[in-house]
Amino acid sequence: MATWLRIGCVTELAVPAPGVQSWLSGGELARLASMPSARRSAQFVAGRRLARSLLADAFGGRWQDWTLSAGADEAPAVSGPTPASVSISHSGDHVACAVGTAPLGLDLEACRARKGLDALHEAITTAAERSAIASHLPASADAVQRFTHAWTLKEAGIKYHGGGLFASMLGHGLSLEAAADANSANACTWLLNGQVLALCGADMHALAAPALPAPRYWRLVRAAATMNA
């Protein structure tokens, strides 16, 4: 089950995009019209354009042949020449997209200092998770980078496994562990120009991301209580 992953620039994708009325679906146009800021609108258009381009490159057809749904709180459903799944995330002027034949979860976050960072890090992770992150990342990784890895991994896991933000983060509905390689992993991360990109899926072997360096591998596991809920 191959997964294709690509990162783009919001400005480069949104500004030169052809008239959105000609290629966004009705649901996407309605959601776009409801967005209060030009920046958020540009991120939305860029993500949808990047997703269509990647779907066409991965599975064939023209990028205009692919259609996406636009639910605000759910992954876009894909309609096109062949069944496919997609996950999109954006941060500032960066947008990332992953496509494949099985469900995926993707999250992109900027590494930024924030008030109460240490307390928030402790709230969303266990001591064992913090130890795993610290030992699995380079020694140069600071507290902000370690926190951002934890957050993006769990956000990507929520998109893949399902579940609410509160239960999965503060309720520790997802636990994370370091993985030695793709054989034991269902997630991976990259640190890219001050951003952390996290991907979660069933198979990390067949990953097509030629523009990215080698990832760090992780394993995300749903808590038993969450699985039985």
Secondary structure by P-SEA (a helix, b strand, c coil): cbbbbbbbbccccccccccccccccaaaaaaaaacccaaaaaaaaaaaaaaaaaaaaacccccccbbbbbcccccccccccccccccccccccbbbbbbccccbbbbbbccccccaaaaaaaaaccaaaaaaaaaaccccccaaaaaaaaaaaaaaaaaacccccccccccccbbbbbbcccccccccccccccbbbbbbcccccccccccccbbbbbbbbbccccccc
